[in-house]
């Protein structure tokens, strides 16, 4: 039995294109893998710890092998809990809209919590960075208001390229994705693009 962590990075609920596509991916996957566990984690309703104060001090004391205070220990335990939740999954599904050519700030906050030395990556004795979260597939449903050509993506895409970069830094390399765009071209066009993306997403579940 596998465990999927379904990370929702949109606050738009029923109006979200990325959630619609990722949700149908989850539904299709569940039909084929009824014994698997699916944990949904909404970044806009979760109580993500802020990475400041005691948390920052705890991080650097751990890095340098220094003792830390009870307050710092408690702050770091909240970070460790989220990292453990993430690394305990066997597969990942993400719903990610494009915000200002990048990702929503809550997803960036979550990433900054997860990317920690000795937990999700390490530095080898010869100075090489090595991801520690390996051998796990990732499906990402992207949504974008505009219609980006491949040439425009090279200049303006800090959504898909960044996510694959940072997840790859943690060791994840098996990416499957669907891009739903343009979502702001009118209700009819948006619905058609959403349905096309859902069809593709369902097909991807066959080998996920």
C-alpha positions in Angstrom: 0.0 0.0 0.0 1.3 3.5 -0.9 0.6 6.8 0.7 0.0 9.9 -1.4 0.4 13.4 0.1 -1.9 15.7 -1.9 -0.6 19.3 -1.4 -3.2 22.0 -2.2 -1.5 25.4 -2.9 -4.6 27.3 -4.0 -7.1 29.2 -1.7 -9.8 29.3 -4.5 -11.7 26.1 -3.6 -14.3 25.3 -6.2 -13.2 28.2 -8.4 -9.6 26.8 -8.7 -8.5 25.2 -11.9 -5.4 23.5 -10.4 -7.6 22.0 -7.6 -10.1 20.8 -10.2 -7.5 19.0 -12.2 -5.6 17.6 -9.3 -8.8 16.6 -7.6 -9.9 14.5 -10.6 -6.4 13.0 -10.8 -6.9 11.9 -7.1 -10.4 10.5 -7.9 -9.1 8.5 -10.9 -6.1 7.3 -8.9 -8.3 6.2 -6.0 -10.5 4.1 -8.3 -7.4 2.2 -9.5 -5.7 2.0 -6.1 -8.5 1.7 -3.5 -6.1 0.4 -0.9 -3.7 3.4 -1.0 -3.9 6.1 1.6 -4.4 9.7 0.4 -3.6 12.6 2.8 -4.8 16.1 1.8 -2.8 19.0 3.0 -4.2 22.5 2.2 -1.5 25.1 2.7 -4.0 27.9 3.1 -5.8 26.3 6.0 -2.8 24.7 7.6 -1.0 26.4 10.5 2.4 26.7 8.9 5.1 27.8 11.4 6.8 31.1 10.5 10.5 30.7 9.9 11.9 33.3 12.2 12.9 34.0 15.8 13.3 30.8 17.7 13.1 28.6 14.6 15.9 30.4 12.8 18.1 30.3 15.9 17.4 26.6 16.4 18.3 25.8 12.7 21.7 27.4 12.9 22.5 25.9 16.4 21.7 22.5 15.0 23.9 23.1 12.0 26.8 24.1 14.2 26.2 21.4 16.9 25.3 23.9 19.6 22.7 23.4 22.4 19.4 25.2 22.1 16.8 26.5 24.5 13.5 24.9 25.3 11.8 27.6 23.2 14.0 26.9 20.2 13.5 23.1 20.6 9.7 23.6 20.6 9.9 25.8 17.5 12.1 23.2 15.7 9.8 20.4 16.6 7.0 22.0 14.5 9.4 22.1 11.5 10.4 18.5 12.0 6.7 17.4 12.1 6.1 18.9 8.7 9.2 17.4 7.3 8.3 14.0 8.6 4.8 14.3 7.1 6.4 15.1 3.8 9.1 12.4 3.7 6.7 9.7 5.0 4.7 9.9 1.7 5.5 7.5 -1.2 4.0 9.7 -3.9 3.1 13.4 -4.2 0.3 15.3 -5.9 0.3 19.1 -6.0 -2.2 21.7 -7.2 -0.3 24.9 -8.0 -1.6 28.1 -9.6 0.7 30.7 -11.1 0.9 33.9 -9.1 2.9 36.7 -10.5 4.9 34.3 -12.8 5.8 32.2 -9.7 4.1 30.1 -7.0 1.8 31.2 -4.2 3.6 32.5 -1.1 2.2 29.7 1.1 3.8 27.1 -1.0 7.1 29.0 -0.9 6.8 29.1 2.9 6.2 25.4 3.0 9.2 24.7 0.7 11.4 26.8 3.0 10.3 24.7 5.9 11.0 21.4 4.1 14.4 22.2 2.6 16.7 21.5 5.5 20.1 19.9 5.7 20.3 16.4 7.0 16.5 16.1 6.6 15.8 16.5 2.9 19.3 17.1 1.5 22.9 16.7 2.6 26.3 17.9 1.6 28.9 15.2 0.9 32.4 15.5 2.3 33.6 16.7 -1.1 31.0 19.5 -1.1 28.4 18.0 -3.4 24.7 18.5 -2.6 22.6 15.3 -2.5 18.9 15.1 -2.2 17.6 12.6 0.4 14.0 12.3 -0.8 14.4 9.9 -3.7 12.5 7.3 -5.7 9.1 8.9 -5.4 6.9 10.1 -8.3 5.3 13.6 -8.4 2.2 14.8 -10.2 1.6 18.5 -10.5 -1.5 20.2 -11.8 -0.5 23.8 -12.9 -2.9 26.6 -13.7 -2.1 29.8 -15.4 -4.2 32.8 -16.3 -2.3 33.6 -19.5 -1.4 31.5 -22.5 2.3 31.1 -22.4 4.3 29.9 -25.5 7.4 27.8 -25.0 9.5 30.9 -25.7 7.6 33.0 -23.2 8.0 30.2 -20.6 11.8 30.5 -20.9 11.5 34.1 -19.7 8.4 34.2 -17.5 7.9 30.7 -16.0 9.1 30.8 -12.3 6.3 28.3 -11.5 7.0 24.9 -13.1 10.7 25.5 -13.6 11.2 26.5 -10.0 9.2 23.7 -8.5 11.1 21.1 -10.5 14.4 22.7 -9.5 13.7 22.8 -5.7 11.9 19.4 -5.6 14.8 18.0 -7.6 17.2 19.5 -5.1 15.5 17.4 -2.4 16.0 14.3 -4.6 12.7 14.1 -6.5 13.2 13.6 -10.3 10.1 11.7 -11.5 7.8 14.5 -12.6 4.4 14.1 -14.4 2.4 17.3 -14.9 -0.4 19.0 -16.7 -0.6 22.7 -17.4 -4.1 24.3 -17.6 -4.0 27.6 -19.5 -5.3 30.2 -20.2 -7.8 30.2 -17.4 -8.6 33.9 -17.8 -9.6 33.7 -21.5 -13.4 33.5 -20.7 -15.6 30.9 -19.0 -16.1 28.8 -22.1 -12.4 28.6 -23.0 -11.4 28.1 -19.4 -13.8 25.2 -19.0 -12.5 23.6 -22.2 -8.9 23.9 -21.1 -9.8 22.5 -17.6 -11.6 19.5 -19.1 -8.7 18.8 -21.5 -6.3 19.0 -18.6 -8.5 16.6 -16.5 -8.5 14.1 -19.4 -4.8 14.1 -19.5 -4.4 13.9 -15.8 -6.6 10.8 -15.6 -4.5 9.2 -18.3 -1.4 9.8 -16.2 -2.8 7.9 -13.2 -2.4 4.6 -15.2 1.3 4.5 -14.6 1.6 6.6 -11.4 
